[in-house]
Amino acid sequence: MAAPVRFVILGGGPAGNTAATHAARLGAQVTLVERDIVGGAAHLWDCIPSKAMIATGAAMSSARRSRGMGLETLDAGIDLEELGPRNAAITGHLSRSVCTLLESQDVRLIRGTARLKGPHQVVAETEHEVVELEADAVLVATGSRPRVPAWAPVDGERVLTTRHAYPPPQIPEHLVVVGSGVTGVEFVHLFASFGSRVSLIISRQQVLPDKDADVAAALEADFLSRGVSLLKGARAEGIDRTEDGVVVRCDDGRRVAGSHALLSIGFVPNTEGLGLDAAGVETDGGFIPVNHHGQSNVRHIYAAGDVSGKLPLSSVASMQGRKIAEHVMGGHTRAHRHLDYEKAASAIFTEPEIADVGLAETDAFAAGRKIRVTKVPFAASARALIDGDARGFVKIVSDPATGVVLGGSIVGRSASELISVIALAVTAGLRVTDIVESLLVHPSLAEALAEAAE
Ligand SMILES: Cc1cc2nc3c(=O)[nH]c(=O)nc-3n(C[C@H](O)[C@H](O)[C@H](O)COP(=O)(O)OP(=O)(O)OC[C@H]3O[C@@H](n4cnc5c(N)ncnc54)[C@H](O)[C@@H]3O)c2cc1C
């Protein structure tokens, strides 16, 4: 019998831990090295704590909305003392679940810092020892951290990155958010729902510059209705600390004074000190370029997750890990389908939520592609009216000749859940009639999908 494939993974975030369990299931001898928490930044800093705090804000707005549903409600305040432990409890629970899964698949977990010593050698330094590992295949899945430009004096007190926000030292009286991508707008929403006054510095002319214009407009309208100041066409180029706050300076001369500033202007990959040179692995701007199998230029060394420079989403990182595990174990020759980044669903956890998948209307027009676009507002949905929140719409993009669903966007309550239906249709190549003819629950928000597919 051939010796099992020795697969060594650097980093236990969504990319690393999914690759580990899947490869072990397929018969590999897997070692995973993680220097911090199994589950990764995704659990500790990014997806989970941000959504846990957004859920607190959502509970507050839901309580406020309930007044219109015949309930007497208290105007509750936020207890910062409760938020930190709540985040830690959720993160801890999820991390333990991943550890149990790794254990059940006999994955060797080393808690330490890993680097490559050569193309087939990985060194893991733990608190007590240095472990040398031989590998037939290696996965670099060391994630990323927030980008901090030289002009931003981040101190974790008044000038924050997203990592200082779980929770911040105090609820900002006036928060100036720099960066209007997905993460930036989620923090605008989060702190506006906590009662902070919020100003958003937007370098272009709309929030979420890469999203469908209808979607961005719906979010901007919501922000304006909640008193958020939108400073468009302004690029931050400096932050000064004042006695009791900050002043953010913009390149067009505008200055925005606030109590706190929060930076959300991208991320840098964690690839320094990994010994990539020693192994001959090429990088580009710190990222590790990979082919459609996730292989770097050194074919048995793979990269996944944020270090690969593809879509920076936890869901994508996990799927990359899964596909790489299959490739390492030779499974790609059977039922393996390449990961299609164009078909990744994503959501923005604002209120209303925003979610999309596949081809966007704007991109189709830009490419001169013929499409059919249908749009239905939630105002016509019985369930949305019952729930007291009929904001938003469902939009479905399909091929006019075949009826195949190409994409869609949803703005509204539970958009992050509802988009799964369109994501499945896009991945499986279903037609609009497949959605229309599904026997759905009534009353449900999903009925709006069937109507939009009509
Ligand atoms: C505020 C915020 C919110 C987000 N929310 C979402 C969301 O809702 N949904 C979503 O899909 N995505 C979200 N993302 C993106 C998502 O968090 C990342 O895309 C995802 O974490 C990438 O996974 P990863 O496995 O590449 O890396 P990570 O999750 O960063 O994990 C990498 C791991 O490698 C470890 N490591 C690093 N170097 C070494 C080393 N030398 N040795 C050993 N271990 C090492 C780190 O400790 C870490 O645990 C969010 C991002 C941010 C910033």
Ligand as a Chemical Component Dictionary entry (heavy atoms), coordinates in Angstrom:
data_LIG
# 
_chem_comp.id                   LIG 
_chem_comp.type                 NON-POLYMER 
_chem_comp.pdbx_formal_charge   0 
_chem_comp.three_letter_code    LIG 
# 
loop_
_chem_comp_atom.comp_id 
_chem_comp_atom.atom_id 
_chem_comp_atom.alt_atom_id 
_chem_comp_atom.type_symbol 
_chem_comp_atom.charge 
_chem_comp_atom.model_Cartn_x 
_chem_comp_atom.model_Cartn_y 
_chem_comp_atom.model_Cartn_z 
_chem_comp_atom.pdbx_ordinal 
LIG C1  C1  C 0 -14.429 43.202 9.385  1  
LIG C2  C2  C 0 -14.503 42.071 8.421  2  
LIG C3  C3  C 0 -15.690 41.362 8.301  3  
LIG C4  C4  C 0 -15.771 40.284 7.414  4  
LIG N1  N1  N 0 -16.966 39.630 7.295  5  
LIG C5  C5  C 0 -17.080 38.621 6.415  6  
LIG C6  C6  C 0 -18.318 37.953 6.259  7  
LIG O1  O1  O 0 -19.321 38.294 6.888  8  
LIG N2  N2  N 0 -18.405 36.918 5.382  9  
LIG C7  C7  C 0 -17.310 36.512 4.657  10 
LIG O2  O2  O 0 -17.437 35.548 3.875  11 
LIG N3  N3  N 0 -16.108 37.128 4.788  12 
LIG C8  C8  C 0 -15.966 38.173 5.647  13 
LIG N4  N4  N 0 -14.764 38.805 5.786  14 
LIG C9  C9  C 0 -13.589 38.295 5.055  15 
LIG C10 C10 C 0 -13.022 37.050 5.763  16 
LIG O3  O3  O 0 -12.819 37.313 7.124  17 
LIG C11 C11 C 0 -11.710 36.589 5.141  18 
LIG O4  O4  O 0 -11.858 36.523 3.736  19 
LIG C12 C12 C 0 -11.341 35.202 5.685  20 
LIG O5  O5  O 0 -11.028 35.307 7.058  21 
LIG C13 C13 C 0 -10.131 34.635 4.942  22 
LIG O6  O6  O 0 -9.857  33.368 5.457  23 
LIG P1  P1  P 0 -8.360  32.803 5.477  24 
LIG O7  O7  O 0 -8.467  31.354 5.812  25 
LIG O8  O8  O 0 -7.641  33.200 4.263  26 
LIG O9  O9  O 0 -7.622  33.583 6.636  27 
LIG P2  P2  P 0 -7.853  33.914 8.164  28 
LIG O10 O10 O 0 -9.261  33.759 8.591  29 
LIG O11 O11 O 0 -7.198  35.256 8.331  30 
LIG O12 O12 O 0 -7.001  32.805 8.898  31 
LIG C14 C14 C 0 -5.600  32.738 8.724  32 
LIG C15 C15 C 0 -5.003  32.082 9.936  33 
LIG O13 O13 O 0 -3.611  31.868 9.718  34 
LIG C16 C16 C 0 -2.922  32.059 10.943 35 
LIG N5  N5  N 0 -1.508  32.334 10.626 36 
LIG C17 C17 C 0 -0.987  33.416 10.001 37 
LIG N6  N6  N 0 0.334   33.265 9.857  38 
LIG C18 C18 C 0 0.664   32.084 10.413 39 
LIG C19 C19 C 0 1.874   31.368 10.576 40 
LIG N7  N7  N 0 3.044   31.833 10.112 41 
LIG N8  N8  N 0 1.856   30.177 11.205 42 
LIG C20 C20 C 0 0.677   29.651 11.682 43 
LIG N9  N9  N 0 -0.503  30.293 11.564 44 
LIG C21 C21 C 0 -0.499  31.490 10.918 45 
LIG C22 C22 C 0 -3.641  33.228 11.573 46 
LIG O14 O14 O 0 -3.438  33.236 12.980 47 
LIG C23 C23 C 0 -5.089  32.926 11.214 48 
LIG O15 O15 O 0 -5.722  32.176 12.221 49 
LIG C24 C24 C 0 -14.646 39.902 6.646  50 
LIG C25 C25 C 0 -13.442 40.623 6.760  51 
LIG C26 C26 C 0 -13.368 41.700 7.636  52 
LIG C27 C27 C 0 -12.082 42.455 7.738  53 
# 
loop_
_chem_comp_bond.comp_id 
_chem_comp_bond.atom_id_1 
_chem_comp_bond.atom_id_2 
_chem_comp_bond.value_order 
_chem_comp_bond.pdbx_ordinal 
LIG C1  C2  SING 1  
LIG C2  C3  SING 2  
LIG C2  C26 DOUB 3  
LIG C3  C4  DOUB 4  
LIG C4  N1  SING 5  
LIG C4  C24 SING 6  
LIG N1  C5  DOUB 7  
LIG C5  C6  SING 8  
LIG C5  C8  SING 9  
LIG C6  O1  DOUB 10 
LIG C6  N2  SING 11 
LIG N2  C7  SING 12 
LIG C7  O2  DOUB 13 
LIG C7  N3  SING 14 
LIG N3  C8  DOUB 15 
LIG C8  N4  SING 16 
LIG N4  C9  SING 17 
LIG N4  C24 SING 18 
LIG C9  C10 SING 19 
LIG C10 O3  SING 20 
LIG C10 C11 SING 21 
LIG C11 O4  SING 22 
LIG C11 C12 SING 23 
LIG C12 O5  SING 24 
LIG C12 C13 SING 25 
LIG C13 O6  SING 26 
LIG O6  P1  SING 27 
LIG P1  O7  DOUB 28 
LIG P1  O8  SING 29 
LIG P1  O9  SING 30 
LIG O9  P2  SING 31 
LIG P2  O10 DOUB 32 
LIG P2  O11 SING 33 
LIG P2  O12 SING 34 
LIG O12 C14 SING 35 
LIG C14 C15 SING 36 
LIG C15 O13 SING 37 
LIG C15 C23 SING 38 
LIG O13 C16 SING 39 
LIG C16 N5  SING 40 
LIG C16 C22 SING 41 
LIG N5  C17 SING 42 
LIG N5  C21 SING 43 
LIG C17 N6  DOUB 44 
LIG N6  C18 SING 45 
LIG C18 C19 SING 46 
LIG C18 C21 DOUB 47 
LIG C19 N7  SING 48 
LIG C19 N8  DOUB 49 
LIG N8  C20 SING 50 
LIG C20 N9  DOUB 51 
LIG N9  C21 SING 52 
LIG C22 O14 SING 53 
LIG C22 C23 SING 54 
LIG C23 O15 SING 55 
LIG C24 C25 DOUB 56 
LIG C25 C26 SING 57 
LIG C26 C27 SING 58 
# 
